[in-house]
Amino acid sequence: MMEMTMAKNFSQSWEQAWNAHDIDRIMLHYADDIVLVSPIAAKLLGQAEVMGVKAVRRYFIKGLDAYPDLRFRVLEVFAGEQSLVLYYTLRT
């Protein structure tokens, strides 16, 4: 199980990177083989599924450009055996 301290540190780093709109710091939180499914991706890209870190990076850049006031706030962190869940709000 992931230690809660490590999970909270990850969530703080994730939130700070997104709120700084720093794409290089944002991408440090994602694996090379990421598969992301999002209704916002469907809206911005015409497809809900984005595969691979390079494609996700392009999607995130497009999202940051489309939503220049985007801000995240992590409300809760849940750590499991092989998982981490961030419960957050966002505003655009």
Residue frames as a rotation matrix with the C-alpha (Angstrom) as fourth column:
MET 1
0.578 0.816 0.000 0.00
0.816 -0.578 0.000 0.00
0.000 0.000 -1.000 0.00
MET 2
-0.099 -0.575 0.812 1.23
0.474 -0.745 -0.470 3.49
0.875 0.339 0.346 -0.81
GLU 3
-0.511 -0.140 -0.848 2.12
0.848 -0.241 -0.471 5.46
-0.138 -0.960 0.242 2.28
MET 4
0.555 0.832 -0.016 -0.27
0.826 -0.553 -0.106 8.33
-0.097 0.046 -0.994 2.94
THR 5
0.291 -0.533 -0.795 2.59
0.103 -0.808 0.580 10.80
-0.951 -0.251 -0.180 3.32
MET 6
-0.761 -0.594 0.260 3.84
0.266 0.080 0.961 9.88
-0.592 0.800 0.098 -0.15
ALA 7
-0.219 0.785 0.579 0.31
0.973 0.130 0.192 10.11
0.075 0.605 -0.792 -1.57
LYS 8
0.696 0.489 -0.526 -0.26
0.578 -0.816 0.005 13.56
-0.427 -0.307 -0.850 -0.07
ASN 9
-0.148 -0.830 -0.538 3.12
0.013 -0.545 0.838 14.78
-0.989 0.117 0.091 -1.31
PHE 10
-0.751 -0.059 0.658 2.21
0.616 0.294 0.730 13.56
-0.237 0.954 -0.185 -4.79
SER 11
0.218 0.944 0.249 -1.16
0.975 -0.222 -0.012 15.30
0.044 0.245 -0.968 -4.66
GLN 12
0.553 -0.080 -0.829 0.40
0.268 -0.925 0.268 18.59
-0.789 -0.370 -0.491 -3.54
SER 13
-0.556 -0.823 -0.117 2.98
0.056 -0.177 0.983 18.43
-0.829 0.540 0.144 -6.30
TRP 14
-0.533 0.464 0.707 0.27
0.845 0.339 0.415 17.57
-0.047 0.819 -0.572 -8.86
GLU 15
0.548 0.807 -0.221 -1.97
0.809 -0.578 -0.104 20.44
-0.212 -0.122 -0.970 -7.75
GLN 16
0.282 -0.518 -0.808 0.91
0.060 -0.830 0.554 22.95
-0.958 -0.204 -0.203 -7.73
ALA 17
-0.747 -0.586 0.314 2.09
0.303 0.120 0.945 21.91
-0.591 0.802 0.087 -11.20
TRP 18
-0.209 0.760 0.616 -1.40
0.969 0.077 0.234 22.24
0.130 0.646 -0.752 -12.67
ASN 19
0.693 0.555 -0.460 -2.07
0.642 -0.766 0.044 25.58
-0.328 -0.326 -0.887 -10.99
ALA 20
-0.037 -0.785 -0.618 1.26
-0.039 -0.617 0.786 26.90
-0.999 0.054 -0.008 -12.28
HIS 21
0.893 0.417 -0.167 0.26
-0.223 0.090 -0.971 25.68
-0.390 0.904 0.173 -15.76
ASP 22
-0.037 -0.988 -0.152 3.78
-0.919 -0.026 0.392 24.22
-0.391 0.155 -0.907 -16.00
ILE 23
0.723 0.454 -0.520 3.45
-0.659 0.681 -0.321 21.45
0.208 0.574 0.792 -18.57
ASP 24
-0.132 -0.839 -0.527 6.86
-0.396 0.532 -0.748 19.95
0.909 0.110 -0.402 -17.79
ARG 25
-0.826 -0.120 0.550 6.03
-0.563 0.156 -0.811 19.64
0.011 -0.980 -0.197 -14.08
ILE 26
0.214 0.968 0.132 2.52
-0.924 0.244 -0.294 18.38
-0.317 -0.059 0.947 -14.89
MET 27
0.553 0.052 -0.832 3.86
-0.617 0.697 -0.366 15.58
0.561 0.715 0.418 -17.07
LEU 28
-0.597 -0.796 0.097 6.16
-0.622 0.384 -0.682 14.30
0.506 -0.468 -0.725 -14.31
HIS 29
-0.435 0.524 0.732 3.01
-0.732 0.267 -0.627 12.86
-0.524 -0.808 0.268 -12.73
TYR 30
0.660 0.740 -0.129 2.09
-0.634 0.457 -0.624 10.61
-0.402 0.493 0.771 -15.66
ALA 31
-0.009 -0.623 0.782 3.54
0.056 0.781 0.622 7.34
-0.998 0.050 0.028 -16.98
ASP 32
-0.761 -0.404 -0.508 4.70
-0.461 -0.214 0.861 6.92
-0.457 0.889 -0.024 -20.56
ASP 33
-0.915 0.399 -0.056 1.94
0.262 0.694 0.671 4.39
0.307 0.599 -0.739 -21.27
ILE 34
-0.721 0.662 -0.206 -0.91
-0.104 -0.397 -0.912 6.51
-0.686 -0.636 0.355 -19.89
VAL 35
-0.640 0.689 0.340 -4.40
0.574 0.135 0.808 6.02
0.510 0.713 -0.481 -21.26
LEU 36
-0.872 0.344 -0.347 -6.62
0.016 -0.690 -0.724 8.97
-0.489 -0.637 0.596 -20.40
VAL 37
-0.476 0.810 0.343 -10.38
0.758 0.180 0.627 8.99
0.446 0.559 -0.699 -21.00
SER 38
-0.674 0.171 -0.718 -12.17
0.398 -0.735 -0.549 12.30
-0.622 -0.656 0.427 -20.57
PRO 39
0.363 0.852 0.377 -15.29
0.874 -0.172 -0.454 14.07
-0.322 0.494 -0.807 -21.82
ILE 40
0.597 -0.232 -0.768 -13.19
-0.181 -0.972 0.152 17.23
-0.782 0.048 -0.622 -22.02
ALA 41
-0.594 -0.793 0.133 -10.79
-0.107 0.242 0.964 15.43
-0.797 0.559 -0.229 -24.38
ALA 42
-0.262 0.589 0.765 -13.79
0.891 0.452 -0.042 14.51
-0.370 0.670 -0.643 -26.51
LYS 43
0.747 0.572 -0.339 -14.78
0.454 -0.812 -0.367 18.18
-0.485 0.120 -0.866 -26.62
LEU 44
0.406 -0.669 -0.622 -11.28
-0.467 -0.737 0.488 19.49
-0.785 0.093 -0.612 -27.42
LEU 45
-0.606 -0.795 -0.034 -10.00
-0.509 0.355 0.784 16.65
-0.611 0.492 -0.620 -29.62
GLY 46
0.047 0.700 -0.712 -13.09
-0.975 0.186 0.119 14.96
0.216 0.689 0.692 -30.97
GLN 47
0.153 -0.012 -0.988 -12.19
0.011 1.000 -0.010 11.74
0.988 -0.009 0.153 -29.14
ALA 48
0.836 0.297 0.461 -12.49
-0.432 -0.162 0.887 10.80
0.338 -0.941 -0.008 -25.48
GLU 49
0.841 -0.534 0.086 -9.46
0.379 0.695 0.611 8.50
-0.386 -0.481 0.787 -25.30
VAL 50
0.676 -0.735 -0.063 -5.90
-0.652 -0.555 -0.516 9.82
0.344 0.390 -0.854 -25.42
MET 51
0.948 -0.319 0.002 -3.09
0.299 0.892 0.340 7.25
-0.110 -0.321 0.941 -25.42
GLY 52
0.211 -0.972 0.103 0.58
0.914 0.159 -0.374 7.73
0.347 0.173 0.922 -24.62
VAL 53
0.089 -0.251 -0.964 2.45
0.768 -0.598 0.227 10.46
-0.634 -0.761 0.140 -22.82
LYS 54
-0.894 -0.446 0.041 3.18
0.360 -0.661 0.658 12.50
-0.266 0.603 0.752 -25.96
ALA 55
-0.452 0.812 0.369 -0.49
0.458 -0.143 0.877 12.60
0.765 0.566 -0.307 -26.99
VAL 56
0.393 0.572 -0.720 -1.57
0.909 -0.122 0.398 13.40
0.140 -0.811 -0.568 -23.43
ARG 57
-0.412 -0.627 -0.661 0.97
0.655 -0.708 0.263 16.22
-0.633 -0.325 0.703 -23.29
ARG 58
-0.927 0.104 0.361 -0.46
0.248 -0.554 0.795 17.72
0.283 0.826 0.487 -26.51
TYR 59
0.015 0.997 -0.079 -3.98
0.644 0.051 0.764 17.38
0.765 -0.062 -0.641 -25.08
PHE 60
0.240 0.035 -0.970 -3.00
0.927 -0.303 0.219 19.06
-0.286 -0.952 -0.105 -21.81
ILE 61
-0.795 -0.554 -0.245 -1.33
0.435 -0.804 0.405 21.94
-0.421 0.215 0.881 -23.68
LYS 62
-0.664 0.633 0.399 -4.49
0.273 -0.292 0.917 22.39
0.696 0.717 0.021 -25.73
GLY 63
0.279 0.795 -0.539 -6.57
0.818 0.097 0.567 22.33
0.503 -0.599 -0.623 -22.53
LEU 64
-0.131 -0.412 -0.902 -4.36
0.823 -0.553 0.133 24.88
-0.553 -0.724 0.411 -20.80
ASP 65
-0.971 -0.194 0.138 -4.64
0.238 -0.738 0.631 27.15
-0.020 0.646 0.763 -23.85
ALA 66
-0.366 0.917 0.158 -8.44
0.354 -0.020 0.935 26.71
0.860 0.398 -0.318 -23.93
TYR 67
0.742 0.607 -0.285 -8.83
0.446 -0.129 0.886 27.30
0.501 -0.784 -0.366 -20.19
PRO 68
-0.112 -0.907 0.406 -6.20
0.181 -0.420 -0.889 29.89
0.977 -0.026 0.211 -19.14
ASP 69
-0.145 0.116 0.983 -7.83
-0.852 -0.519 -0.065 30.35
0.502 -0.847 0.174 -15.72
LEU 70
0.489 0.337 -0.805 -7.94
-0.063 0.934 0.353 26.61
0.870 -0.122 0.478 -14.94
ARG 71
-0.372 -0.535 0.758 -7.33
-0.837 -0.159 -0.523 25.92
0.401 -0.830 -0.389 -11.23
PHE 72
0.097 0.313 -0.945 -7.40
0.129 0.937 0.324 22.66
0.987 -0.153 0.050 -9.28
ARG 73
-0.169 -0.129 0.977 -7.97
-0.940 -0.278 -0.199 22.10
0.297 -0.952 -0.075 -5.59
VAL 74
-0.487 -0.056 -0.872 -7.34
0.036 0.996 -0.084 18.65
0.873 -0.072 -0.483 -4.12
LEU 75
0.227 0.691 0.686 -9.98
-0.783 -0.289 0.550 17.90
0.579 -0.662 0.476 -1.49
GLU 76
0.615 0.018 0.788 -9.01
-0.576 0.693 0.433 14.36
-0.538 -0.721 0.437 -0.50
VAL 77
-0.194 -0.730 -0.655 -6.37
-0.913 0.379 -0.151 11.76
0.358 0.568 -0.741 -1.25
PHE 78
0.732 0.414 0.541 -7.02
-0.561 0.817 0.134 8.01
-0.386 -0.401 0.830 -1.22
ALA 79
-0.266 -0.881 -0.392 -4.15
-0.956 0.293 -0.011 5.52
0.124 0.372 -0.920 -1.42
GLY 80
0.814 0.545 0.200 -4.61
-0.555 0.832 -0.006 1.84
-0.170 -0.106 0.980 -2.20
GLU 81
0.548 -0.585 0.597 -2.52
0.254 0.797 0.548 -1.22
-0.797 -0.149 0.586 -2.90
GLN 82
-0.479 -0.679 0.556 -1.65
0.766 -0.014 0.643 -0.16
-0.429 0.734 0.527 -6.46
SER 83
0.071 0.600 0.797 -3.69
0.815 -0.495 0.301 2.98
0.575 0.628 -0.524 -6.85
LEU 84
-0.757 -0.179 -0.628 -3.94
0.505 -0.770 -0.390 6.60
-0.414 -0.612 0.673 -5.92
VAL 85
0.039 0.841 0.540 -7.14
0.915 -0.247 0.318 8.62
0.401 0.482 -0.779 -6.22
LEU 86
-0.937 -0.242 -0.250 -7.25
0.314 -0.899 -0.305 12.40
-0.151 -0.364 0.919 -6.04
TYR 87
0.129 0.990 0.062 -10.66
0.992 -0.129 0.002 13.85
0.010 0.061 -0.998 -5.31
TYR 88
-0.755 -0.527 -0.391 -10.55
0.500 -0.848 0.178 17.43
-0.425 -0.061 0.903 -6.53
THR 89
0.567 0.814 -0.128 -12.53
0.522 -0.475 -0.708 20.38
-0.637 0.335 -0.694 -7.79
LEU 90
-0.615 -0.725 0.311 -11.60
0.737 -0.387 0.554 22.58
-0.281 0.569 0.772 -10.68
ARG 91
0.469 0.701 -0.538 -12.67
0.291 -0.698 -0.655 25.89
-0.834 0.151 -0.532 -12.06
THR 92
-0.180 -0.474 0.862 -12.18
0.973 0.041 0.227 27.23
-0.143 0.879 0.454 -15.53
